[in-house]
């Protein structure tokens, strides 16, 4: 019985951990969307657009997201 409860509790905790997701999820997409049409090949919108693509991660984009979205409005 103890083993069954341990397995059940472990499965529940793993399920909760998987549902949370990153608080930065979607940062790169938001930057790319905001800056795509404003990207003229130079300047802050271009830098932001390039930084949100390629090897970018949601964590790396989260650091610049507010500044970039504001620059591309």
QUIHUGI-V632913 format. One record per run of one state. SS is the DSSP state (H for helix, E for strand, - for the rest). FROM is the first residue (numbers start at 1). TO is the last residue. Records with the same first field share a line. If there is no record, write none. Layout:
BEGIN
SS=FROM-TO ; FROM-TO
END
This chain:
BEGIN
-=1-1 ; 21-26 ; 36-42 ; 52-57 ; 72-73
H=2-20 ; 27-35 ; 43-51 ; 58-71
END
